């Protein structure tokens, strides 16, 4: 299976990343049989007031491990509208680890929200 480095590359292979505020999640879908889309991953969050977002659960189906889809989902969620203007908490071990491996994303988050970290 391919190793994905950006959302556009994944989209070319039938993946779609979505923000689903009513479900408090960011999701990734893969084009399936007969034109349907299958949910293959999600990054769930909880809003803690107006100033904090906690990413509390992230999962991608096992067959996609090692493809980069999890990392793309994490990045998509962290830079998404739910996190905009909020401090980030990560009680999910995957998001916490992603932030540790990619500290530059905190600068991108701060730049998006117009504040300095």
Chimera marker file (.cmm) of the C-alpha trace (Angstrom):
<marker_set name="trace">
<marker id="1" x="0.000" y="0.000" z="0.000" r="1" g="1" b="0" radius="0.5"/>
<marker id="2" x="1.138" y="3.549" z="-0.702" r="1" g="1" b="0" radius="0.5"/>
<marker id="3" x="2.723" y="5.884" z="1.820" r="1" g="1" b="0" radius="0.5"/>
<marker id="4" x="0.795" y="9.167" z="1.832" r="1" g="1" b="0" radius="0.5"/>
<marker id="5" x="2.505" y="12.459" z="2.559" r="1" g="1" b="0" radius="0.5"/>
<marker id="6" x="-0.324" y="14.899" z="1.849" r="1" g="1" b="0" radius="0.5"/>
<marker id="7" x="-4.112" y="15.008" z="1.683" r="1" g="1" b="0" radius="0.5"/>
<marker id="8" x="-4.149" y="15.599" z="-2.085" r="1" g="1" b="0" radius="0.5"/>
<marker id="9" x="-2.121" y="12.440" z="-2.704" r="1" g="1" b="0" radius="0.5"/>
<marker id="10" x="-4.502" y="10.445" z="-0.471" r="1" g="1" b="0" radius="0.5"/>
<marker id="11" x="-7.521" y="11.998" z="-2.215" r="1" g="1" b="0" radius="0.5"/>
<marker id="12" x="-6.193" y="10.790" z="-5.572" r="1" g="1" b="0" radius="0.5"/>
<marker id="13" x="-6.435" y="7.250" z="-4.159" r="1" g="1" b="0" radius="0.5"/>
<marker id="14" x="-10.018" y="7.694" z="-2.952" r="1" g="1" b="0" radius="0.5"/>
<marker id="15" x="-9.581" y="9.054" z="0.586" r="1" g="1" b="0" radius="0.5"/>
<marker id="16" x="-11.638" y="11.994" z="1.807" r="1" g="1" b="0" radius="0.5"/>
<marker id="17" x="-10.965" y="13.937" z="5.011" r="1" g="1" b="0" radius="0.5"/>
<marker id="18" x="-13.960" y="15.601" z="6.649" r="1" g="1" b="0" radius="0.5"/>
<marker id="19" x="-14.781" y="17.828" z="9.601" r="1" g="1" b="0" radius="0.5"/>
<marker id="20" x="-17.952" y="16.589" z="11.310" r="1" g="1" b="0" radius="0.5"/>
<marker id="21" x="-18.737" y="19.049" z="14.112" r="1" g="1" b="0" radius="0.5"/>
<marker id="22" x="-22.025" y="17.380" z="15.097" r="1" g="1" b="0" radius="0.5"/>
<marker id="23" x="-20.073" y="14.204" z="15.886" r="1" g="1" b="0" radius="0.5"/>
<marker id="24" x="-17.150" y="16.128" z="17.470" r="1" g="1" b="0" radius="0.5"/>
<marker id="25" x="-14.705" y="14.507" z="15.104" r="1" g="1" b="0" radius="0.5"/>
<marker id="26" x="-12.567" y="14.683" z="12.054" r="1" g="1" b="0" radius="0.5"/>
<marker id="27" x="-13.039" y="11.640" z="9.853" r="1" g="1" b="0" radius="0.5"/>
<marker id="28" x="-11.356" y="9.961" z="6.945" r="1" g="1" b="0" radius="0.5"/>
<marker id="29" x="-13.352" y="7.965" z="4.417" r="1" g="1" b="0" radius="0.5"/>
<marker id="30" x="-12.251" y="5.679" z="1.621" r="1" g="1" b="0" radius="0.5"/>
<marker id="31" x="-14.205" y="5.123" z="-1.569" r="1" g="1" b="0" radius="0.5"/>
<marker id="32" x="-15.752" y="1.688" z="-1.353" r="1" g="1" b="0" radius="0.5"/>
<marker id="33" x="-17.698" y="-0.725" z="-3.480" r="1" g="1" b="0" radius="0.5"/>
<marker id="34" x="-20.759" y="0.477" z="-5.351" r="1" g="1" b="0" radius="0.5"/>
<marker id="35" x="-19.887" y="4.138" z="-4.835" r="1" g="1" b="0" radius="0.5"/>
<marker id="36" x="-20.235" y="4.162" z="-1.066" r="1" g="1" b="0" radius="0.5"/>
<marker id="37" x="-17.715" y="5.653" z="1.320" r="1" g="1" b="0" radius="0.5"/>
<marker id="38" x="-16.360" y="3.638" z="4.228" r="1" g="1" b="0" radius="0.5"/>
<marker id="39" x="-15.279" y="5.321" z="7.454" r="1" g="1" b="0" radius="0.5"/>
<marker id="40" x="-11.673" y="4.242" z="7.980" r="1" g="1" b="0" radius="0.5"/>
<marker id="41" x="-10.544" y="6.596" z="10.721" r="1" g="1" b="0" radius="0.5"/>
<marker id="42" x="-11.461" y="9.371" z="13.095" r="1" g="1" b="0" radius="0.5"/>
<marker id="43" x="-9.936" y="11.887" z="15.466" r="1" g="1" b="0" radius="0.5"/>
<marker id="44" x="-12.468" y="12.692" z="18.180" r="1" g="1" b="0" radius="0.5"/>
<marker id="45" x="-12.354" y="15.853" z="20.255" r="1" g="1" b="0" radius="0.5"/>
<marker id="46" x="-14.086" y="17.446" z="23.222" r="1" g="1" b="0" radius="0.5"/>
<marker id="47" x="-14.433" y="21.182" z="23.603" r="1" g="1" b="0" radius="0.5"/>
<marker id="48" x="-13.625" y="22.440" z="27.088" r="1" g="1" b="0" radius="0.5"/>
<marker id="49" x="-15.259" y="25.840" z="27.099" r="1" g="1" b="0" radius="0.5"/>
<marker id="50" x="-14.378" y="28.314" z="24.395" r="1" g="1" b="0" radius="0.5"/>
<marker id="51" x="-10.615" y="28.219" z="24.938" r="1" g="1" b="0" radius="0.5"/>
<marker id="52" x="-9.568" y="24.544" z="24.957" r="1" g="1" b="0" radius="0.5"/>
<marker id="53" x="-9.968" y="21.541" z="22.689" r="1" g="1" b="0" radius="0.5"/>
<marker id="54" x="-8.963" y="18.065" z="23.844" r="1" g="1" b="0" radius="0.5"/>
<marker id="55" x="-8.221" y="15.448" z="21.207" r="1" g="1" b="0" radius="0.5"/>
<marker id="56" x="-9.222" y="12.391" z="23.208" r="1" g="1" b="0" radius="0.5"/>
<marker id="57" x="-9.384" y="9.490" z="20.757" r="1" g="1" b="0" radius="0.5"/>
<marker id="58" x="-7.883" y="8.697" z="17.364" r="1" g="1" b="0" radius="0.5"/>
<marker id="59" x="-8.269" y="5.471" z="15.421" r="1" g="1" b="0" radius="0.5"/>
<marker id="60" x="-7.542" y="4.266" z="11.894" r="1" g="1" b="0" radius="0.5"/>
<marker id="61" x="-8.355" y="0.769" z="10.688" r="1" g="1" b="0" radius="0.5"/>
<marker id="62" x="-5.397" y="-1.622" z="11.127" r="1" g="1" b="0" radius="0.5"/>
<marker id="63" x="-4.844" y="-2.213" z="7.409" r="1" g="1" b="0" radius="0.5"/>
<marker id="64" x="-3.942" y="1.467" z="6.980" r="1" g="1" b="0" radius="0.5"/>
<marker id="65" x="-1.246" y="1.495" z="9.653" r="1" g="1" b="0" radius="0.5"/>
<marker id="66" x="2.070" y="2.602" z="8.232" r="1" g="1" b="0" radius="0.5"/>
<marker id="67" x="0.502" y="4.408" z="5.272" r="1" g="1" b="0" radius="0.5"/>
<marker id="68" x="0.628" y="7.925" z="6.709" r="1" g="1" b="0" radius="0.5"/>
<marker id="69" x="-3.170" y="8.247" z="6.854" r="1" g="1" b="0" radius="0.5"/>
<marker id="70" x="-3.102" y="8.561" z="10.664" r="1" g="1" b="0" radius="0.5"/>
<marker id="71" x="-0.600" y="11.394" z="10.513" r="1" g="1" b="0" radius="0.5"/>
<marker id="72" x="-2.569" y="13.173" z="7.814" r="1" g="1" b="0" radius="0.5"/>
<marker id="73" x="-5.708" y="12.834" z="9.914" r="1" g="1" b="0" radius="0.5"/>
<marker id="74" x="-3.906" y="14.246" z="12.966" r="1" g="1" b="0" radius="0.5"/>
<marker id="75" x="-2.602" y="17.215" z="10.983" r="1" g="1" b="0" radius="0.5"/>
<marker id="76" x="-6.008" y="17.815" z="9.360" r="1" g="1" b="0" radius="0.5"/>
<marker id="77" x="-7.660" y="17.828" z="12.799" r="1" g="1" b="0" radius="0.5"/>
<marker id="78" x="-5.070" y="19.983" z="14.551" r="1" g="1" b="0" radius="0.5"/>
<marker id="79" x="-5.221" y="22.631" z="11.824" r="1" g="1" b="0" radius="0.5"/>
<marker id="80" x="-8.996" y="22.395" z="11.433" r="1" g="1" b="0" radius="0.5"/>
<marker id="81" x="-11.694" y="24.859" z="12.415" r="1" g="1" b="0" radius="0.5"/>
<marker id="82" x="-12.540" y="23.207" z="15.751" r="1" g="1" b="0" radius="0.5"/>
<marker id="83" x="-9.023" y="23.909" z="17.035" r="1" g="1" b="0" radius="0.5"/>
<marker id="84" x="-8.802" y="27.425" z="15.645" r="1" g="1" b="0" radius="0.5"/>
<marker id="85" x="-8.254" y="29.957" z="18.410" r="1" g="1" b="0" radius="0.5"/>
<marker id="86" x="-8.149" y="27.284" z="21.117" r="1" g="1" b="0" radius="0.5"/>
<marker id="87" x="-5.379" y="25.834" z="23.209" r="1" g="1" b="0" radius="0.5"/>
<marker id="88" x="-4.670" y="22.208" z="22.331" r="1" g="1" b="0" radius="0.5"/>
<marker id="89" x="-4.803" y="19.345" z="24.817" r="1" g="1" b="0" radius="0.5"/>
<marker id="90" x="-4.092" y="15.792" z="23.771" r="1" g="1" b="0" radius="0.5"/>
<marker id="91" x="-5.317" y="13.087" z="26.107" r="1" g="1" b="0" radius="0.5"/>
<marker id="92" x="-5.076" y="10.773" z="23.074" r="1" g="1" b="0" radius="0.5"/>
<marker id="93" x="-1.641" y="9.164" z="22.965" r="1" g="1" b="0" radius="0.5"/>
<marker id="94" x="-1.475" y="9.360" z="19.166" r="1" g="1" b="0" radius="0.5"/>
<marker id="95" x="-2.154" y="13.101" z="18.949" r="1" g="1" b="0" radius="0.5"/>
<marker id="96" x="0.201" y="13.699" z="21.874" r="1" g="1" b="0" radius="0.5"/>
<marker id="97" x="2.928" y="11.731" z="20.074" r="1" g="1" b="0" radius="0.5"/>
<marker id="98" x="2.223" y="13.504" z="16.780" r="1" g="1" b="0" radius="0.5"/>
<marker id="99" x="2.681" y="16.881" z="18.453" r="1" g="1" b="0" radius="0.5"/>
<marker id="100" x="5.935" y="15.685" z="20.051" r="1" g="1" b="0" radius="0.5"/>
<marker id="101" x="7.272" y="14.506" z="16.667" r="1" g="1" b="0" radius="0.5"/>
<marker id="102" x="6.042" y="17.605" z="14.823" r="1" g="1" b="0" radius="0.5"/>
<marker id="103" x="6.514" y="20.611" z="17.121" r="1" g="1" b="0" radius="0.5"/>
<marker id="104" x="6.363" y="22.900" z="14.099" r="1" g="1" b="0" radius="0.5"/>
<marker id="105" x="2.632" y="22.303" z="13.896" r="1" g="1" b="0" radius="0.5"/>
<marker id="106" x="2.169" y="24.271" z="17.129" r="1" g="1" b="0" radius="0.5"/>
<marker id="107" x="3.644" y="27.273" z="15.311" r="1" g="1" b="0" radius="0.5"/>
<marker id="108" x="1.210" y="26.749" z="12.430" r="1" g="1" b="0" radius="0.5"/>
<marker id="109" x="-1.698" y="26.507" z="14.878" r="1" g="1" b="0" radius="0.5"/>
<marker id="110" x="-0.585" y="29.715" z="16.604" r="1" g="1" b="0" radius="0.5"/>
<marker id="111" x="-0.186" y="31.516" z="13.263" r="1" g="1" b="0" radius="0.5"/>
<marker id="112" x="-3.667" y="30.445" z="12.186" r="1" g="1" b="0" radius="0.5"/>
<marker id="113" x="-5.225" y="31.754" z="15.358" r="1" g="1" b="0" radius="0.5"/>
<marker id="114" x="-3.142" y="34.942" z="15.408" r="1" g="1" b="0" radius="0.5"/>
<marker id="115" x="-1.337" y="34.266" z="18.665" r="1" g="1" b="0" radius="0.5"/>
<marker id="116" x="2.181" y="33.292" z="19.614" r="1" g="1" b="0" radius="0.5"/>
<marker id="117" x="3.023" y="30.045" z="21.419" r="1" g="1" b="0" radius="0.5"/>
<link id1="1" id2="2" r="1" g="1" b="0" radius="0.2"/>
<link id1="2" id2="3" r="1" g="1" b="0" radius="0.2"/>
<link id1="3" id2="4" r="1" g="1" b="0" radius="0.2"/>
<link id1="4" id2="5" r="1" g="1" b="0" radius="0.2"/>
<link id1="5" id2="6" r="1" g="1" b="0" radius="0.2"/>
<link id1="6" id2="7" r="1" g="1" b="0" radius="0.2"/>
<link id1="7" id2="8" r="1" g="1" b="0" radius="0.2"/>
<link id1="8" id2="9" r="1" g="1" b="0" radius="0.2"/>
<link id1="9" id2="10" r="1" g="1" b="0" radius="0.2"/>
<link id1="10" id2="11" r="1" g="1" b="0" radius="0.2"/>
<link id1="11" id2="12" r="1" g="1" b="0" radius="0.2"/>
<link id1="12" id2="13" r="1" g="1" b="0" radius="0.2"/>
<link id1="13" id2="14" r="1" g="1" b="0" radius="0.2"/>
<link id1="14" id2="15" r="1" g="1" b="0" radius="0.2"/>
<link id1="15" id2="16" r="1" g="1" b="0" radius="0.2"/>
<link id1="16" id2="17" r="1" g="1" b="0" radius="0.2"/>
<link id1="17" id2="18" r="1" g="1" b="0" radius="0.2"/>
<link id1="18" id2="19" r="1" g="1" b="0" radius="0.2"/>
<link id1="19" id2="20" r="1" g="1" b="0" radius="0.2"/>
<link id1="20" id2="21" r="1" g="1" b="0" radius="0.2"/>
<link id1="21" id2="22" r="1" g="1" b="0" radius="0.2"/>
<link id1="22" id2="23" r="1" g="1" b="0" radius="0.2"/>
<link id1="23" id2="24" r="1" g="1" b="0" radius="0.2"/>
<link id1="24" id2="25" r="1" g="1" b="0" radius="0.2"/>
<link id1="25" id2="26" r="1" g="1" b="0" radius="0.2"/>
<link id1="26" id2="27" r="1" g="1" b="0" radius="0.2"/>
<link id1="27" id2="28" r="1" g="1" b="0" radius="0.2"/>
<link id1="28" id2="29" r="1" g="1" b="0" radius="0.2"/>
<link id1="29" id2="30" r="1" g="1" b="0" radius="0.2"/>
<link id1="30" id2="31" r="1" g="1" b="0" radius="0.2"/>
<link id1="31" id2="32" r="1" g="1" b="0" radius="0.2"/>
<link id1="32" id2="33" r="1" g="1" b="0" radius="0.2"/>
<link id1="33" id2="34" r="1" g="1" b="0" radius="0.2"/>
<link id1="34" id2="35" r="1" g="1" b="0" radius="0.2"/>
<link id1="35" id2="36" r="1" g="1" b="0" radius="0.2"/>
<link id1="36" id2="37" r="1" g="1" b="0" radius="0.2"/>
<link id1="37" id2="38" r="1" g="1" b="0" radius="0.2"/>
<link id1="38" id2="39" r="1" g="1" b="0" radius="0.2"/>
<link id1="39" id2="40" r="1" g="1" b="0" radius="0.2"/>
<link id1="40" id2="41" r="1" g="1" b="0" radius="0.2"/>
<link id1="41" id2="42" r="1" g="1" b="0" radius="0.2"/>
<link id1="42" id2="43" r="1" g="1" b="0" radius="0.2"/>
<link id1="43" id2="44" r="1" g="1" b="0" radius="0.2"/>
<link id1="44" id2="45" r="1" g="1" b="0" radius="0.2"/>
<link id1="45" id2="46" r="1" g="1" b="0" radius="0.2"/>
<link id1="46" id2="47" r="1" g="1" b="0" radius="0.2"/>
<link id1="47" id2="48" r="1" g="1" b="0" radius="0.2"/>
<link id1="48" id2="49" r="1" g="1" b="0" radius="0.2"/>
<link id1="49" id2="50" r="1" g="1" b="0" radius="0.2"/>
<link id1="50" id2="51" r="1" g="1" b="0" radius="0.2"/>
<link id1="51" id2="52" r="1" g="1" b="0" radius="0.2"/>
<link id1="52" id2="53" r="1" g="1" b="0" radius="0.2"/>
<link id1="53" id2="54" r="1" g="1" b="0" radius="0.2"/>
<link id1="54" id2="55" r="1" g="1" b="0" radius="0.2"/>
<link id1="55" id2="56" r="1" g="1" b="0" radius="0.2"/>
<link id1="56" id2="57" r="1" g="1" b="0" radius="0.2"/>
<link id1="57" id2="58" r="1" g="1" b="0" radius="0.2"/>
<link id1="58" id2="59" r="1" g="1" b="0" radius="0.2"/>
<link id1="59" id2="60" r="1" g="1" b="0" radius="0.2"/>
<link id1="60" id2="61" r="1" g="1" b="0" radius="0.2"/>
<link id1="61" id2="62" r="1" g="1" b="0" radius="0.2"/>
<link id1="62" id2="63" r="1" g="1" b="0" radius="0.2"/>
<link id1="63" id2="64" r="1" g="1" b="0" radius="0.2"/>
<link id1="64" id2="65" r="1" g="1" b="0" radius="0.2"/>
<link id1="65" id2="66" r="1" g="1" b="0" radius="0.2"/>
<link id1="66" id2="67" r="1" g="1" b="0" radius="0.2"/>
<link id1="67" id2="68" r="1" g="1" b="0" radius="0.2"/>
<link id1="68" id2="69" r="1" g="1" b="0" radius="0.2"/>
<link id1="69" id2="70" r="1" g="1" b="0" radius="0.2"/>
<link id1="70" id2="71" r="1" g="1" b="0" radius="0.2"/>
<link id1="71" id2="72" r="1" g="1" b="0" radius="0.2"/>
<link id1="72" id2="73" r="1" g="1" b="0" radius="0.2"/>
<link id1="73" id2="74" r="1" g="1" b="0" radius="0.2"/>
<link id1="74" id2="75" r="1" g="1" b="0" radius="0.2"/>
<link id1="75" id2="76" r="1" g="1" b="0" radius="0.2"/>
<link id1="76" id2="77" r="1" g="1" b="0" radius="0.2"/>
<link id1="77" id2="78" r="1" g="1" b="0" radius="0.2"/>
<link id1="78" id2="79" r="1" g="1" b="0" radius="0.2"/>
<link id1="79" id2="80" r="1" g="1" b="0" radius="0.2"/>
<link id1="80" id2="81" r="1" g="1" b="0" radius="0.2"/>
<link id1="81" id2="82" r="1" g="1" b="0" radius="0.2"/>
<link id1="82" id2="83" r="1" g="1" b="0" radius="0.2"/>
<link id1="83" id2="84" r="1" g="1" b="0" radius="0.2"/>
<link id1="84" id2="85" r="1" g="1" b="0" radius="0.2"/>
<link id1="85" id2="86" r="1" g="1" b="0" radius="0.2"/>
<link id1="86" id2="87" r="1" g="1" b="0" radius="0.2"/>
<link id1="87" id2="88" r="1" g="1" b="0" radius="0.2"/>
<link id1="88" id2="89" r="1" g="1" b="0" radius="0.2"/>
<link id1="89" id2="90" r="1" g="1" b="0" radius="0.2"/>
<link id1="90" id2="91" r="1" g="1" b="0" radius="0.2"/>
<link id1="91" id2="92" r="1" g="1" b="0" radius="0.2"/>
<link id1="92" id2="93" r="1" g="1" b="0" radius="0.2"/>
<link id1="93" id2="94" r="1" g="1" b="0" radius="0.2"/>
<link id1="94" id2="95" r="1" g="1" b="0" radius="0.2"/>
<link id1="95" id2="96" r="1" g="1" b="0" radius="0.2"/>
<link id1="96" id2="97" r="1" g="1" b="0" radius="0.2"/>
<link id1="97" id2="98" r="1" g="1" b="0" radius="0.2"/>
<link id1="98" id2="99" r="1" g="1" b="0" radius="0.2"/>
<link id1="99" id2="100" r="1" g="1" b="0" radius="0.2"/>
<link id1="100" id2="101" r="1" g="1" b="0" radius="0.2"/>
<link id1="101" id2="102" r="1" g="1" b="0" radius="0.2"/>
<link id1="102" id2="103" r="1" g="1" b="0" radius="0.2"/>
<link id1="103" id2="104" r="1" g="1" b="0" radius="0.2"/>
<link id1="104" id2="105" r="1" g="1" b="0" radius="0.2"/>
<link id1="105" id2="106" r="1" g="1" b="0" radius="0.2"/>
<link id1="106" id2="107" r="1" g="1" b="0" radius="0.2"/>
<link id1="107" id2="108" r="1" g="1" b="0" radius="0.2"/>
<link id1="108" id2="109" r="1" g="1" b="0" radius="0.2"/>
<link id1="109" id2="110" r="1" g="1" b="0" radius="0.2"/>
<link id1="110" id2="111" r="1" g="1" b="0" radius="0.2"/>
<link id1="111" id2="112" r="1" g="1" b="0" radius="0.2"/>
<link id1="112" id2="113" r="1" g="1" b="0" radius="0.2"/>
<link id1="113" id2="114" r="1" g="1" b="0" radius="0.2"/>
<link id1="114" id2="115" r="1" g="1" b="0" radius="0.2"/>
<link id1="115" id2="116" r="1" g="1" b="0" radius="0.2"/>
<link id1="116" id2="117" r="1" g="1" b="0" radius="0.2"/>
</marker_set>
